[in-house]
């Protein structure tokens, strides 16, 4: 499990907050943040402890709209591997004979690899309503700009006539490239205010969600098969 935040286009590791201005790389397994702390978790309790630790390092601030306003986007990444051993048809046919002459036989190992991205997007903010000034205003403008780039990528993905999706325009869209246009199943949860005062913001959020619903991802299981030698008692 890893936990990072994007604050004013700077990536910070929330599990190791001294690691700032981290770089995005791309390898055989997709896009990732170079040097991000990855911690092995064995239970829900382990994951919740890391979430609480990361939240203490996350950027929040008081505004007229929210006493605990998020000033950054955060991404939790959980990488899960499921290993299973199985015999090929040829191995099954030869297994009885092999057992008579040896305690070792070849067995294929199948590994299913999946990544779960939990993304908390900071909400768009109107400076007139939030009363943000100085550094708070700069934070709001950075959040709004990254959300604009995200909207452009979603619009491009939803339009079959557009061949270029500008994932590289922001660090948020770069890190969400797989979720928005790759081998993934994507779900979006929208939070809206239950009052008429924020009707315009609610409509904007719902319009954003309607564009996301037009995207179509194709998910394929990531399976890696290797050969190894294993001992089996007779």
N, C-alpha and C positions, 0 to 999 in steps of 0.2 A: 504494500500500500504506500502511496505517496500523496502529498497534499501541498499544492502550490497556489499562490495568488498572483494575479496580474494587476499591478498597481501603477497607474499612469505609464503603461507600456513597459514596465519593468517587472520581470518575473522573480519572485522571492519564494524560497522554500519555507513553508510554514512549520515544518518539523525540524528545520535547522535554520532559523531566521537570519543567522549571520551570512547565509548564502544568498546574495542579491545579484541582480542584473545577470541572471542565468540565460544561457543561450539555447535556442531551439535547433535540434539536429534531426536528420532523417536517415534512417538505416533500413535494413532488411525487414525489420518488424514495424516500420512506419515512423511517424513523427513522435519525437520525445523531447523532454527537457534534459539537457546534458548535466549530469551531476546531481540530479534530484535524489534526495534521500528516499530509499525504499526499505520499508520495515516489514518483516514477516509477521502476519497476524494469523492466529489459530482459532479465534472465536469472535463473536459479535462484540464481546466486552473489550477485547484488544483493539478492535477498530474504533469503538466509541471513545476509548481513552485517547487515541491519536487524534480523533476529530476534535475533542475538547482541548487538547494541547495546541492544535493548529489554530483553533478559533481564538485562543488567547493572544496569538501573534498576528491575527488578521486586523486590517485597518477598518475601524468604525469611527463615526463622528456624529455629533449632535447637529441636527438641522431643524428648521421650523416644521418640516414634514415628518421627521422621524428622529426620535431621541437616540436610536441605535442604528444609524444609517450605514449600509455597506458602501465602502469607498473603493472596492476592488471586486474583480471576478475571481472566483476560486474554483479549482478543479481537483477533485479526489480521483485517483486512479487505482483501481484494484485489478491486479493481474492474477488470473487463476489458471492453474494447470491441472488437468485430470489425466492420469496415466492408467493405461490398461494393457495387459499382456494378452495376446491371443496367438493361435497357431494358424498358419496358412493351410490350405487344403493339402498341399504336398507334404507339409510337416506332419499333419494329422495322419496321413497314410503311412508315413515312415515311423511314427512315434512308437508303435508297438515293437518294431524291430530294434529301434535304437535303445529302448529301455532294457532290452536283453543284453546289449553289449556295452552300454555306457550310461552313466548317471547324468551326463551333460547333453543338452540338445539346444538347437537354435530356436529362439522364440522371438516373434516380432513385438515391438512395443509401440503402442499407439498413444500419442499425446494430443489431447485437445487443449488448445490455448485460447483463452478469452480475456478481454479487457472490459471492465465496467468503468465508465466515466460518469461521475456525479458532478454536475456543473451548477454552481450557484451564481447566476448573473446579477450584478448590481442593477438596480432599476434606473431607467432614464429619469432625468431630473430637470425641472424647469427652475431656473435660478430665481425668477420672480417669486415663485411660491416657496422655495426652500430657504431663501434669504442667504444663500451661500456667498461668501466673499473670500478674497485672497486665495489661500491654498485649497479651501473647500470648493471654491468655484473652479479652480484648475482640475481638481479631482472629478467634479461633475462633468466638465467638458470632455475629459479623457474617457470617462465611462460612456457618455452619449456618443462620442465619435466611434468607439469600438462597437457599440450596438448598431450604429449606422452601417458599418462595414459588414457586420453579421447579417443584417437585413438584406444587404446587396447580394451576399453569397447565397442566402436562402432563396431570394427572388430568381437568381440565375439558375439554381438547382431545380426550381419548380418550373422553369420555362424550357421545354424540350428543344427550342430553337436556338438557345444560347449554348455555345460550346466551351466558352472560357468562364471559369468561376474564380473570382479574385481572392483566393484563400490567403495569399501572402500580404494582403493589405494591412493586416493587424495580427498581433500575436495570438489574440483570442481565436480568430478564424483559422489561423495556421494550426493551432493545437486541436481544434475541433474538426479538422479536415476529414478525418476518418468517420466521425459521427455524422457529418453533414453530407458526405458524398461517397463514402466507401463501403466497406464490408461491415455493416452495422445495422442494428435495430435502434431507432431513435424515438424517444418519448419526450414531450414537452409539457411541463406543468406551469400554468399561468396564474399568478396571484393578482387579484383586482380588489379595489376598495369598495365596500358595500355602502357607498354614499354618493349622492349626486354631485358633491363638490369636486370629485375627481372623475367625473364622467368622461372627460376628454382623454385622460390617461388610460382609463379602462378600455375605451374604444380602440385606442392605439395598440394596447396589449393584445386585444382580441383580434385585431387586424393582423398583427404579427403572427399570432397563432394560426390564423387561417392560411397564411402563406406557407408556414411550416408543414401544414397538413397536405399540401400539394406535392411535397417531395416524395420520391419513391426510391428507397434504398433496397439493395439486393444483398441479403446476408447469406454467407456460405461458411460452414464450419471450418475452422482452422485445425487441420489434422496433420500431424507429422509422424511418419512411420520410420523406425530404424531397426537395425538388426543387432542382436546382442547374444551372449552366451549365458545361460542361467542353469543352475543346478536344480535338479528335482529328485527328491528321495523316492526310492522305489517302494 
